[in-house]
């Protein structure tokens, strides 16, 4: 068996390198609880970037939109999984639980993305409560899930389109790095941090953060089934 594994590694060195990185991330988790999420976030950025480029899309806005969609939906999955694990039915205050993961906790989507935006010079941070209120009002209307972004900064596709494309593709990657769904929003938000850094010089930090939030928040409320 050991010889067989060595032969596989010899035939596919890139796969061997990725598996080695994954094993190292698991070993370091004892020292840093977020280490696996950090390693997984880098893999998410790599895969999404490659997939977008294969479609001729190199816009930083598209990367931010796609990763934002993943981050928002990861919050929804985390909330639903937690409710199911505790034997709780779908609750009317699910929006409150989502708001905690999106912008009400230390490692929320907003908190991690805002940290990156500030680091890259953003002074006027987008107001998450206003975006969240708009998401609620727009549900069931044609405006739902359409980022309110200037035309020159729109992604090639809508957040829902990226979500349908990337979630089934990337869920195995996400679960491989973080088995606990509570960490999935953190992993995706860390990927958004990297996307903001990658986009420097092509999109300013404030607009990058707005794109991330305008993509993430509605996808936390979208009705989607990828089973």
Secondary structure, 3 states (H helix, E strand, C coil): CHHHHHHHHHHCHHHHHHHHHHHHHHHHCCCCCCHHHHHHHHHHHHHHHHHHHHCCCCCHHHHHHHHHHHHHHHHHHHHHHHHHHCCCCCCCCHHHHHHHHHHHCCCCHHHHHHHHHHHCCCCCCCCHHHHHHHHHHHCCCCCCCCCCCCHHHCCCCCHHHHHHHHHHHHHHHHHHHCCCHHHHHHHHHHHHHHHHHHCCCCCCHHHHHHHHHHHHHHHCCCCCCCC
